[in-house]
């Protein structure tokens, strides 16, 4: 198996991407990892006195798509960018999956233009695993690939999210919720109200509308929304988690008795930190394209990169694109 890695994508590239790739190489010696980008910068990011292990190689790419660039224009203009070259490797059959923490829009555009969407799929969507109660994650779809959606797209996202939750997360019959501003079917805008009717009439296990306060409960396993709302939900959740961590540290270190109490529950606090740490999830699959594409947060550290590569390997082994296409046909998506 071969994984193409956008070495130049992300706020801390290439240093953290290279470090994460080396971590992944140490735990997956049977996987070939291809760092795509500017070779001198990639090699300079290696720890002093070390070289690339046998299972890691560099694929040169001279250009970088920056975070603030227009995605579609950048893909057309920068054909030698690390994102374009990494996706090309998948298109040409020289890699089985691609991972990037770079410009999300550019990654979506490159995957859609070069790999095309699966048969029956209208638009791709990012399926992000979110922490839930009982240690079972739930899926937020779409988390930022398609900002303007029709009822047909929301219905199709529900299908793809259901397939991913069932086949990858191991939830036998995922419950689906539609993100809205109220639990009643009359709430929301015209698009969500029409999507509600389609979901209710489908063979999905539809639980109705969900609101913000339903997200981290066990009510549903898949939350469906357009990419604009999904991205706001994702980043707001991250912000709340960071604030809670800051508040917890501030409260538990206020005086000596509290510091002693914090020391006594240190293992529980460490477990809490691990469960809330976004880097443990690594990356989210772009579902609906003809290949495995994993998109990570721009601020990914080495641990997040290593876990993102792990998600890519698992997605290839579980044949996620084929199962998504089969699920679209099985569940009758538009």
N, C-alpha and C positions, 0 to 999 in steps of 0.2 A: 504494500500500500504506500502511496505517495501523497503527501500533503504540501500544497503550495502556500507559502506564508508571505504576506505583504510585509517585508522587513522595514519599510519606510513609513508605514501608516500608524498614526497614534501620536499622542502628546509627548511620549517619552521614547519614540523610535529614533534610531534603531537599537539603543542600549537595552531597553526592557524587552523588546521583541526578541532580540538575540538571546538574552538571558533566559527568557521563557522557553525558547526553542531548545536550548541546551538542557533545561529541566525536563522537557518532554522527551528528548532523545534518550535521556538516562532511564526513563520509565517505560519507554516503548522502543526497544532496540530492533523490533521487526518492522518499524515504519521508517520510510525515507522522508526526510524533511527538507524542503527546498526553500531557501531564503531568497526572495526576489527583491532586488534593489541595487543600490550603488555598492559595488563590491568593496571598494576601499573603506567606506564608512561601516559596512557590516563587519569586516575583519578588524577594524579599529575598535569595535565595541566588544570584542572578545576579552575575557580576563587576561591580564598580563601573563605572557609566557605560555599561553594555551593556543591550540588550533582547533579547527572544526573536527568533531568526531566523524568516523567513517559514514555514518548514516545521515549526515547533514551536508548539503552542498549549496552553492550560491548560483543563482540564475541572474545574470546582469540585467538591470533596467536603469536607464539613465535619468528618468524624470520622476517627479513626485507630485501627486495631486494634493494640494494643501486643503486644510479643513474648510477654509472660507470660500473655496472656488465653486463655481456653478458646476454641478455634477455632469450633466449631459455635455456641456461645452468642453469640459476638461477631458472627458473620455474621447471626444472627437479630436481634440487638439493634441493631447499628450498620449500618442499611441505607444510610446516607450515608457509609460509610467509603470510603477511597481504594481498597482492595482490591475491595470490592463494586462500586463504580462502574466501575472499570477492567474487571472481568469483564463487567459489564452492557453495556459498549460492544461487546464481542465478541459477546455474545448477541444484541444488537440489530442487528448487522451494520454498526456504525459504526467498528469496528476489526477488523483481521485477526488480531491476536495481542495477548497481554497479558504484561507482564514485571513481576515483583515481587521485591524482596529483603526483604520483610516477613515476617510470621508465616507459616511454611510450612504449618502445619495449617489456618490460615484460608484460604490460597490454594487448598489442595487441596479444602477444604469448599466454597468459593465456586464453583470450577470444576466440581465434581461436581454440586452442587445446581442451578446455573444453566445450565451447558452440557450436562450429562448425559454419561454414558459412551457410547462408540461401540457400535454393535450387536454383540452377542456378547462384549463386554468386561465382566467382573465388577467389577473395581476398578482405578483408575488406579495408575500407578507412576512414580516419578522415575528417569529414566535419566541417570546422571552419567558424563560422559567422564573417564577417569582417565589420567594419563600412563603410557606403557609403553615397553618397549625398542624400538629402531629407529624412534623418533618416531611410532609408530602407537598411538593411544590404545585403551583397552578400556572396556567399558561395565559399570558397576555398577548393578544394578536389583534391588530397589527401594532407593532411598537415603533413604527416610523418609516415604513417603506412607501406607503400610499396614503397621502394626506387627504385627498378628496375621494370619497367613496359613494357608490350607488348601493341600493339595497341588495342587488345581486352580488356585489363584491363582499359586503358584510356577511351574507349567507355563505359565500365560498370560504371566507376566512374561518367561519365557524366549523366548516367541514375539515379544512386543513388542520386547524387547531385540535379538533377531536381526534384526527388520525395521529397527530404527533403525541398527544397526551396518552393515547391508547398504546401506540407501538413503541414509543421511546420511554415515557414515564411509567408505563405499566399500569395505567388506570383502566380497568376493564370496560366500563361504560361512563365516559366522562360527561359530567353535567355542564351544560353551556349556558352562560348568562350574557345578555346584551347590555353593554354599558349605556346608561341613560340618566335622566335627572329625576326619575321616580320609578317606583315599582309597578305602577299601573300601566297597562298596555297603551293607554291614551297619552302617556307622557313622552316627551322627547320631540324631535323634529320630524318632518315628513319622511325623511330617509329611514330613521330608526323605527318609526311606526310601521312602515311598510316591511322593513326587515323583520320586525317582530312577527308579523303575519306569516312570512315565509318560513321562519324558524319554527313557529308553532305547528305549521302544517307538515314539517319535515320528519324524517325518521331519527333525527338527533334527539338526545335527551335534553330538551330545552327547559330551563328552569325559570324563564322570563327575564325581565329587566333586572339589572343590578345597579346599585349606586356605589359611591366611594366607600361608604362604611361597610359594604359587603365584601370588599376585595380580599382582606386578609382573614376572612372567616373560612369555614369549610362548606359554604353554601354551593359554590360551583368550582369546577376544575378548569374551565376555559372561559375567559372574559374576552368578548369580541367588541372591537371599536375601530374607528378609522385611525390611520397613522398619526394624525395630529393629536387627537385625544390620547392615544396610547403613549406617545412620546412624552406628553405632559404628565400623565400618570406615572410613568417610569421614573422620570427625573424628579418629580415631587416626592415619590417614595424614597428615592436615594437621599434626597435632602433631609427628609424627616428622620431617616435612619442615622445620618451623620449628626444631626442635631441631638437626637436622643443619646447617642454615644458621648457627645460633648457634655450634655447635661448630667449623664450618669457619672462620668469622670469628675466633673466639678462637684457633684453632691457627695460622692464617696470619699473625696480627699479633703473635705472641708475642715476636719479636725482629727485628732489622734484616734478617738473611739471609732469613728467611721472608717478610718484607714485600716484599723485592725479588723473591723467587720468585713471590709472589702477583701482583705487578705484571706480571711476564713472562707469566703465564697469565690475565691479566685478561679477555681476550675469551672464553676458554673458560669462565671462571667466570660471566661475564654470560650466556652461552648456557645454562649449567646452571641459573642462577636463573630465566631465562625459561621453561625447560621445566618447572620445578617450581612455577611461580607459578600458583596457582589462579585468579587474576584473568584469565589469558589464556583460560580456558575460559568465563568469564562467567556461565553459567547452565545449568541442566539442564531438559530438557523434561518436562512431566507427560504421559506417554503414556497413551492410553486414553480421553481426554475429547474431546468434539466441538468441538475448536478448538485453537489453538496457545497453550500456556501455558508460560512459561519462569520457573523458580524459581531465584533466586540466593541466595548465602550472605548471612546477615544483616550480616556485616562487609564487604560489597562496597564497594570504592572506586570512583572515577570510571572507571578502566580496566575494572574488572569489569562495571560497568553498561553501558559502551559495547559491550563484547564480548557481554554478555547480550542487548542489543538486536540485535546482529549475528546471534546464534544464532536469535532470533525471526524476523528477516527471512529467513534461510536456510531455516528450518523452513516458513515460509509458501510460499516459492518452490519448495521440494521437495515440497510437499503432504503433509507428514508424517502428519496424522491419517488422510487417505484411504489412504495406503500401510499404515498400521498396521491399519486395518480390513480391507483386502484381505489382509494377511498373516495376520490372525487367521482369516479364512475359508479361506485357502490351506493353512495349516499345521494346521488342525483343532483350534484351541484350544476349550476348554470354553465 
